[in-house]
Amino acid sequence: MTGRDWGVLLVLCGAIFLEGIDVAMLNVALPSIRADLGLSTGSLQWVMSAYVLGYGGFMLLGGRAADLFGRRRMFTFWLLVFLLFSGLGGFATDGWMLIVARFVTGVAAAFMTPAGLSIITAGFEEGPRRNKALLFYSGTAAGGFSIGLVVGGLLTSVGWRWVFFVPVLLAALILPAALAFVPKSARPDRTGQSFDVLGGVTVTAAIVLLVLGVERASHSGAGATIGTLAAGLALLAAFVAVERRAAEPLVRLGIFRNGPLVRANLAGLLFAAGFFGFQFLVVLYLQELRGWSTLETSFAMLVIGIDAVLSPLLTPKLVDRFGNARVIFGGLFLAAVAYALFLPVGADWTYPAMFPSLIVLGLAFSLAYGPLTIVATEGVKEEEQGLAGGLLYTFFQFGAALGLSAVTAVNVAATEGTSPTAMLDGYRSALWVPVGTALAAVLIGALGLRRVPGSPATAAVTRAENPAPR
């Protein structure tokens, strides 16, 4: 790659690192925020939920906006919004102020992230060059989250407001670099075309309601949850009806005839559900049952961040030798193994007893995440790269919300009392959720191993040599 290519890639990696570190640092700062602002448990929950709703609900719209209005324009504008509202969160003096700031920050990330991904997939030609860039990008994303756990603990010990100010400083460095390195491109020609406003409204409302229903399932009554999910599904059906009739649809439904893309998105949803659900349970186990501090927990989880090293160094070699399909399958299988290794967890487990599960999960993430990103954007027309990225991140975000909600619900239902034994029983029962989602992902990954008739590729998902008709 040229120096200019590396400049573009480093800018985009900086942005995805920023998004990852922002989320991770907030996770470990929540107790301090509650103590300082006097927030109730419900209000504290909304500090996280607001970001999830903004990020997951607007991701698909954000991805398509990059295609329609220009990737560089969307990336830089929403990076600026991210900077401003992250800073606003640091100055918050009331819970509502912090919740609003987190919601808008989530919306900004929903537009910025798929725009950044599509700059890579559209700017680097399909094949080894793009694969290398995407694997480097995915490793940086994972590194941001892992490092954020530790940095968040350190910053919170100084003052929780620094958890919001540090992303502002990083964004302030990335923004001028983006203006300097990301090349300008002609604004997409939309002469005679209309923007699918109705499609954008219905799909965004549908995803917001679905994410809200799933995310709140363990905190709200069954009636409210079912009603919210039903409303979301109804709006999703309305969106499909709108897109079938729209002259210029926001989402061309034919993209779902691309089998590898659909499998990658479904596997990504299940992989995210297991990963985030498992991580949540481990944190609860270490802090609530074992009494570990936030910083001790962060350092314990840091080993999962080995994927930040393996993704750009090991995974490209494996992809070149075995193809995306086999590497993805291996990653999904190792995730199931990692969760299963933690099932017999005891009340007095030493860290060496936990280590195999955590290190295997880091390896699994390095094998699965990057190749899933490659497959989900491979064989897609350049003018739909933003849409493909938005779809992938929407599935990841929805999977994360689903996994967190499911493990919380099972943990609460299975915990009878407050004794260490009761708490341990709840954790063990809830651990079956990530095991189950990982096994389901393995089954989907196995479908990609089938030989494509008439194609020299070992698997359809490897190179998507037979893309769906457009």
VMD Tcl script that draws the C-alpha trace (Angstrom):
set ca {
  {0.00 0.00 0.00}
  {1.11 3.58 -0.66}
  {1.80 6.17 2.00}
  {-1.52 7.81 1.19}
  {-3.31 4.48 1.66}
  {-1.71 4.05 5.06}
  {-2.71 7.59 5.99}
  {-6.35 6.91 5.12}
  {-6.30 3.58 6.94}
  {-4.74 5.04 10.09}
  {-7.38 7.79 10.20}
  {-10.22 5.28 9.88}
  {-8.61 2.95 12.41}
  {-8.32 5.92 14.75}
  {-12.06 6.54 14.43}
  {-13.07 2.93 15.09}
  {-10.60 2.82 17.99}
  {-12.27 5.96 19.33}
  {-15.70 4.35 19.14}
  {-14.49 1.20 20.92}
  {-12.61 2.98 23.69}
  {-15.55 5.33 24.29}
  {-17.96 2.47 24.97}
  {-15.52 0.46 27.08}
  {-14.48 3.37 29.29}
  {-18.08 4.29 30.04}
  {-18.87 0.72 31.12}
  {-16.37 0.84 33.97}
  {-17.27 4.41 34.98}
  {-20.99 3.85 35.59}
  {-20.79 3.28 39.38}
  {-18.85 6.53 39.84}
  {-21.30 8.42 37.63}
  {-24.24 7.17 39.68}
  {-22.59 8.16 42.96}
  {-21.70 11.67 41.76}
  {-24.95 12.56 39.97}
  {-27.22 10.68 42.36}
  {-28.82 8.61 39.59}
  {-31.34 5.86 40.24}
  {-30.70 2.39 38.82}
  {-33.24 3.09 36.08}
  {-31.59 6.37 35.09}
  {-28.16 4.75 35.11}
  {-29.47 2.02 32.83}
  {-30.62 4.69 30.39}
  {-27.11 6.14 30.22}
  {-26.14 2.91 28.43}
  {-29.48 2.29 26.72}
  {-29.54 5.74 25.11}
  {-26.26 5.05 23.31}
  {-27.41 1.58 22.24}
  {-30.65 3.00 20.82}
  {-28.90 5.76 18.92}
  {-26.15 3.49 17.62}
  {-28.23 0.45 16.73}
  {-31.33 2.32 15.59}
  {-29.67 4.70 13.12}
  {-26.88 2.43 11.82}
  {-28.72 1.27 8.70}
  {-29.77 4.81 7.83}
  {-26.21 5.97 8.47}
  {-24.75 3.36 6.14}
  {-27.09 4.30 3.30}
  {-26.50 8.03 3.89}
  {-22.80 7.46 3.20}
  {-23.68 6.00 -0.20}
  {-26.14 8.76 -1.07}
  {-24.47 11.90 0.27}
  {-20.77 11.10 0.19}
  {-18.64 8.96 2.50}
  {-16.02 11.56 3.41}
  {-18.69 14.18 4.05}
  {-20.67 11.89 6.35}
  {-17.57 10.63 8.13}
  {-16.10 14.04 8.97}
  {-19.41 15.72 9.85}
  {-20.52 13.02 12.26}
  {-17.03 12.75 13.75}
  {-17.43 16.42 14.67}
  {-20.85 15.71 16.21}
  {-19.30 12.81 18.15}
  {-16.62 15.16 19.48}
  {-19.09 17.84 20.59}
  {-21.58 15.59 22.35}
  {-18.95 13.45 24.03}
  {-17.67 16.69 25.52}
  {-21.20 17.64 26.56}
  {-21.43 14.35 28.46}
  {-18.32 15.32 30.41}
  {-19.94 18.58 31.51}
  {-23.27 16.97 32.45}
  {-24.65 17.98 35.83}
  {-27.95 16.07 35.59}
  {-28.91 12.60 34.48}
  {-31.12 13.80 31.60}
  {-28.25 15.85 30.18}
  {-25.96 12.84 30.17}
  {-28.64 10.61 28.62}
  {-29.29 13.08 25.78}
  {-25.55 13.42 25.15}
  {-25.13 9.65 24.99}
  {-28.05 9.24 22.60}
  {-26.69 11.82 20.14}
  {-23.19 10.35 20.50}
  {-24.67 6.96 19.56}
  {-26.40 8.46 16.52}
  {-23.12 10.10 15.48}
  {-21.32 6.75 15.77}
  {-24.11 5.13 13.72}
  {-23.38 7.48 10.81}
  {-19.61 7.68 11.26}
  {-18.79 3.97 11.59}
  {-20.36 2.57 8.38}
  {-19.06 5.61 6.46}
  {-15.54 4.77 7.63}
  {-15.91 1.11 6.73}
  {-17.27 1.95 3.27}
  {-14.31 4.29 2.62}
  {-12.09 1.22 3.02}
  {-14.25 -1.19 1.01}
  {-14.73 1.34 -1.80}
  {-11.17 2.71 -1.78}
  {-9.23 -0.57 -1.61}
  {-9.82 -2.99 -4.46}
  {-11.40 -6.31 -3.58}
  {-8.87 -9.02 -2.81}
  {-5.71 -9.26 -0.67}
  {-5.25 -5.49 -0.44}
  {-8.74 -4.87 0.91}
  {-8.56 -7.94 3.13}
  {-5.34 -6.68 4.71}
  {-6.90 -3.27 5.35}
  {-10.09 -4.75 6.84}
  {-8.22 -7.12 9.13}
  {-6.02 -4.28 10.36}
  {-9.19 -2.21 10.87}
  {-11.01 -4.94 12.79}
  {-8.00 -5.54 15.02}
  {-7.90 -1.85 15.89}
  {-11.60 -1.91 16.77}
  {-11.06 -4.81 19.14}
  {-7.99 -3.16 20.61}
  {-9.98 -0.01 21.37}
  {-12.49 -1.94 23.42}
  {-9.87 -3.96 25.30}
  {-7.63 -1.00 26.05}
  {-10.67 1.08 26.99}
  {-11.46 -1.27 29.86}
  {-8.12 -0.54 31.48}
  {-7.90 3.15 30.54}
  {-11.45 3.66 31.78}
  {-10.53 2.23 35.16}
  {-7.48 4.48 35.42}
  {-9.36 7.61 34.34}
  {-12.30 6.90 36.64}
  {-9.90 6.77 39.58}
  {-8.98 10.38 38.70}
  {-12.51 11.53 37.81}
  {-15.29 10.00 35.70}
  {-15.61 13.12 33.53}
  {-12.25 12.27 31.93}
  {-13.93 9.22 30.42}
  {-15.77 11.71 28.18}
  {-12.99 14.26 27.72}
  {-10.36 11.80 26.47}
  {-12.50 10.80 23.41}
  {-12.85 14.54 22.69}
  {-9.07 14.90 22.61}
  {-8.71 11.86 20.33}
  {-11.46 13.09 17.99}
  {-9.81 16.51 17.85}
  {-6.66 14.81 16.52}
  {-8.46 12.49 14.09}
  {-10.68 15.17 12.49}
  {-7.93 17.31 10.88}
  {-6.09 14.13 9.85}
  {-9.29 12.93 8.13}
  {-9.60 16.22 6.24}
  {-5.97 15.90 5.15}
  {-5.80 12.21 4.18}
  {-9.27 10.97 3.21}
  {-9.62 11.92 -0.45}
  {-12.49 14.02 -1.64}
  {-14.86 12.35 -4.04}
  {-17.53 13.71 -6.30}
  {-20.90 13.93 -4.66}
  {-22.97 10.96 -5.87}
  {-25.11 11.90 -8.86}
  {-28.70 11.77 -7.66}
  {-30.20 13.73 -10.55}
  {-33.81 12.72 -10.99}
  {-33.65 10.55 -7.87}
  {-35.65 11.08 -4.70}
  {-34.60 10.24 -1.17}
  {-36.67 7.45 0.36}
  {-37.83 9.44 3.40}
  {-40.66 7.05 4.30}
  {-38.31 4.07 4.13}
  {-35.76 5.84 6.30}
  {-38.34 6.76 8.93}
  {-39.95 3.31 9.11}
  {-36.73 1.29 9.24}
  {-35.13 3.56 11.84}
  {-38.24 3.51 14.02}
  {-38.49 -0.28 13.61}
  {-34.88 -0.93 14.61}
  {-35.07 1.51 17.54}
  {-38.16 -0.28 18.88}
  {-36.68 -3.75 18.34}
  {-33.41 -2.83 20.05}
  {-35.35 -1.13 22.85}
  {-37.59 -4.17 23.31}
  {-34.67 -6.58 23.47}
  {-32.46 -4.32 25.59}
  {-35.25 -3.67 28.14}
  {-36.61 -7.22 28.23}
  {-34.86 -8.01 31.50}
  {-35.85 -4.70 33.13}
  {-39.48 -4.24 32.06}
  {-42.67 -6.25 32.34}
  {-43.55 -8.90 29.79}
  {-46.46 -6.87 28.45}
  {-44.35 -3.79 27.75}
  {-41.61 -5.88 26.15}
  {-43.99 -7.81 23.89}
  {-45.79 -4.61 22.91}
  {-42.55 -2.86 22.01}
  {-41.28 -5.82 19.96}
  {-44.64 -6.20 18.21}
  {-44.62 -2.52 17.25}
  {-41.06 -2.87 15.95}
  {-41.96 -5.93 13.85}
  {-45.03 -4.16 12.48}
  {-42.91 -1.19 11.40}
  {-40.34 -3.56 9.90}
  {-43.10 -5.18 7.83}
  {-44.25 -1.71 6.79}
  {-40.68 -0.87 5.76}
  {-40.47 -3.96 3.55}
  {-43.77 -2.99 1.91}
  {-42.48 0.56 1.31}
  {-39.21 -0.67 -0.19}
  {-41.00 -3.04 -2.59}
  {-42.85 -0.10 -4.10}
  {-40.22 2.63 -3.86}
  {-38.69 3.78 -7.14}
  {-35.39 4.50 -5.34}
  {-35.48 2.34 -2.19}
  {-33.33 3.15 0.79}
  {-32.44 -0.55 0.99}
  {-32.53 -2.61 -2.17}
  {-34.12 -5.82 -0.92}
  {-32.30 -7.81 -3.60}
  {-29.11 -7.45 -1.56}
  {-30.51 -10.16 0.73}
  {-30.31 -12.65 -2.14}
  {-26.55 -12.59 -1.61}
  {-26.19 -15.80 0.42}
  {-22.69 -15.17 1.81}
  {-23.71 -11.68 2.94}
  {-26.79 -12.99 4.76}
  {-24.83 -15.78 6.44}
  {-22.13 -13.36 7.54}
  {-24.68 -11.02 9.08}
  {-26.54 -13.79 10.91}
  {-23.30 -15.32 12.17}
  {-22.20 -11.84 13.26}
  {-25.42 -11.33 15.21}
  {-25.03 -14.62 17.08}
  {-21.30 -14.11 17.62}
  {-21.89 -10.65 19.13}
  {-24.71 -12.01 21.32}
  {-22.42 -14.65 22.79}
  {-19.37 -12.41 23.12}
  {-21.06 -9.52 24.92}
  {-23.24 -11.78 27.05}
  {-20.21 -13.80 28.20}
  {-18.14 -10.74 28.91}
  {-20.97 -9.26 31.00}
  {-21.24 -12.44 33.08}
  {-17.50 -12.62 33.70}
  {-17.48 -9.02 34.93}
  {-20.37 -9.77 37.30}
  {-18.62 -12.91 38.56}
  {-15.34 -11.12 39.23}
  {-16.81 -7.99 40.83}
  {-19.95 -9.20 42.60}
  {-18.93 -12.67 43.71}
  {-15.15 -12.39 43.95}
  {-15.00 -8.74 45.04}
  {-12.40 -7.70 42.46}
  {-11.97 -3.99 41.82}
  {-12.84 -2.35 38.51}
  {-9.18 -2.05 37.59}
  {-8.39 -5.66 38.56}
  {-11.31 -6.83 36.42}
  {-10.13 -4.69 33.50}
  {-6.64 -6.16 33.61}
  {-8.08 -9.68 33.87}
  {-10.14 -9.14 30.72}
  {-7.29 -7.49 28.84}
  {-6.03 -10.84 27.55}
  {-9.05 -10.99 25.22}
  {-7.44 -8.04 23.45}
  {-4.84 -10.36 21.96}
  {-7.02 -10.20 18.85}
  {-5.73 -6.65 18.28}
  {-2.32 -8.24 17.58}
  {-3.44 -11.43 15.87}
  {-6.00 -9.86 13.51}
  {-3.44 -7.98 11.38}
  {-0.59 -10.47 11.80}
  {-1.98 -14.02 11.89}
  {-5.45 -13.84 10.36}
  {-4.37 -12.58 6.89}
  {-2.04 -15.57 6.52}
  {-4.79 -17.98 7.53}
  {-7.27 -16.35 5.15}
  {-4.77 -16.59 2.27}
  {-4.19 -20.27 2.97}
  {-7.62 -21.54 4.00}
  {-10.10 -18.92 2.80}
  {-12.54 -16.80 4.76}
  {-15.14 -19.55 5.23}
  {-12.82 -21.95 7.06}
  {-11.25 -19.21 9.18}
  {-14.70 -17.92 10.19}
  {-15.84 -21.44 11.04}
  {-12.71 -21.95 13.16}
  {-13.31 -18.69 15.00}
  {-16.95 -19.48 15.72}
  {-16.05 -22.97 16.92}
  {-13.34 -21.62 19.24}
  {-15.86 -19.15 20.70}
  {-18.12 -22.06 21.64}
  {-15.13 -23.84 23.20}
  {-14.17 -20.73 25.18}
  {-17.64 -20.38 26.68}
  {-17.88 -24.10 27.43}
  {-14.55 -23.99 29.29}
  {-16.07 -21.47 31.70}
  {-19.21 -23.51 32.47}
  {-17.75 -25.32 35.53}
  {-16.65 -22.01 37.10}
  {-16.27 -22.22 40.86}
  {-16.55 -19.70 43.68}
  {-12.79 -19.84 44.26}
  {-11.40 -20.14 40.75}
  {-7.91 -18.74 40.36}
  {-7.05 -16.56 37.39}
  {-5.00 -19.35 35.75}
  {-8.20 -21.44 35.78}
  {-10.05 -18.67 33.91}
  {-7.19 -17.87 31.55}
  {-7.75 -20.66 28.95}
  {-11.31 -19.49 28.34}
  {-10.29 -15.83 27.96}
  {-7.30 -16.46 25.69}
  {-9.28 -18.82 23.45}
  {-12.00 -16.17 23.16}
  {-9.42 -13.60 22.08}
  {-8.20 -16.03 19.41}
  {-11.77 -16.71 18.33}
  {-12.49 -13.01 17.93}
  {-9.37 -12.50 15.82}
  {-10.41 -15.33 13.47}
  {-14.10 -14.45 13.15}
  {-14.57 -10.68 13.27}
  {-12.35 -9.51 10.43}
  {-13.26 -12.26 7.92}
  {-16.97 -11.73 8.69}
  {-16.47 -8.07 7.77}
  {-14.78 -9.09 4.52}
  {-17.54 -11.50 3.51}
  {-20.34 -9.08 4.45}
  {-18.96 -6.45 2.05}
  {-17.52 -8.68 -0.69}
  {-19.25 -8.87 -4.05}
  {-21.30 -5.74 -3.26}
  {-21.45 -2.84 -5.73}
  {-19.42 0.21 -4.76}
  {-22.52 2.38 -4.49}
  {-23.94 0.00 -1.87}
  {-20.85 -0.45 0.30}
  {-22.23 1.91 2.94}
  {-25.44 -0.11 3.04}
  {-23.51 -3.37 3.42}
  {-21.47 -1.92 6.29}
  {-24.59 -0.52 7.93}
  {-26.28 -3.91 7.74}
  {-23.33 -5.68 9.33}
  {-23.01 -3.23 12.21}
  {-26.78 -3.25 12.75}
  {-26.71 -7.03 13.11}
  {-23.72 -6.82 15.46}
  {-25.41 -4.19 17.62}
  {-28.72 -6.04 17.72}
  {-26.86 -9.22 18.64}
  {-25.06 -7.45 21.48}
  {-28.36 -6.15 22.87}
  {-29.94 -9.60 22.49}
  {-27.08 -11.36 24.26}
  {-26.95 -8.92 27.16}
  {-30.71 -9.07 27.66}
  {-30.82 -12.88 27.46}
  {-28.01 -13.54 29.94}
  {-29.46 -10.96 32.35}
  {-32.91 -12.54 32.20}
  {-31.59 -16.08 32.75}
  {-29.23 -14.93 35.50}
  {-32.03 -13.16 37.39}
  {-34.42 -16.10 36.99}
  {-31.86 -18.67 38.12}
  {-30.51 -16.75 41.12}
  {-32.48 -17.64 44.24}
  {-31.09 -15.50 47.01}
  {-27.94 -13.48 47.62}
  {-25.61 -16.16 48.90}
  {-22.42 -16.95 46.94}
  {-23.86 -20.36 46.02}
  {-27.04 -18.81 44.66}
  {-25.09 -16.21 42.68}
  {-22.83 -18.91 41.23}
  {-25.85 -20.98 40.17}
  {-27.21 -17.93 38.35}
  {-23.94 -17.35 36.50}
  {-23.64 -21.01 35.49}
  {-27.19 -21.09 34.13}
  {-26.72 -17.85 32.20}
  {-23.45 -19.11 30.68}
  {-25.50 -21.53 28.58}
  {-26.80 -18.54 26.61}
  {-23.43 -17.69 25.00}
  {-22.74 -21.40 24.53}
  {-26.06 -21.79 22.69}
  {-25.61 -18.72 20.50}
  {-22.06 -19.77 19.63}
  {-23.21 -23.25 18.58}
  {-25.95 -21.70 16.42}
  {-23.30 -19.48 14.81}
  {-21.14 -22.56 14.16}
  {-24.04 -24.16 12.26}
  {-24.43 -21.08 10.08}
  {-20.68 -20.96 9.53}
  {-20.75 -24.60 8.44}
  {-23.16 -23.70 5.64}
  {-20.45 -21.52 4.13}
  {-18.13 -24.53 3.83}
  {-20.23 -26.08 1.08}
  {-18.64 -26.18 -2.37}
  {-20.23 -23.83 -4.86}
  {-21.27 -25.72 -8.04}
  {-19.24 -24.61 -11.02}
  {-16.92 -22.48 -8.93}
  {-13.29 -23.24 -8.20}
  {-13.68 -21.69 -4.75}
  {-13.79 -24.03 -1.81}
  {-16.68 -22.12 -0.26}
  {-19.16 -19.55 -1.41}
  {-18.44 -17.38 1.56}
  {-14.74 -17.34 0.82}
  {-14.77 -15.16 -2.27}
  {-18.45 -14.63 -3.15}
  {-17.68 -15.45 -6.77}
  {-21.36 -15.93 -7.53}
  {-22.96 -12.73 -6.22}
  {-26.73 -12.41 -6.26}
  {-28.29 -10.82 -9.36}
  {-28.62 -7.09 -9.12}
}
mol new
graphics top color blue
foreach p $ca { graphics top sphere $p radius 0.5 }
foreach p [lrange $ca 0 end-1] q [lrange $ca 1 end] { graphics top cylinder $p $q radius 0.2 }
display resetview
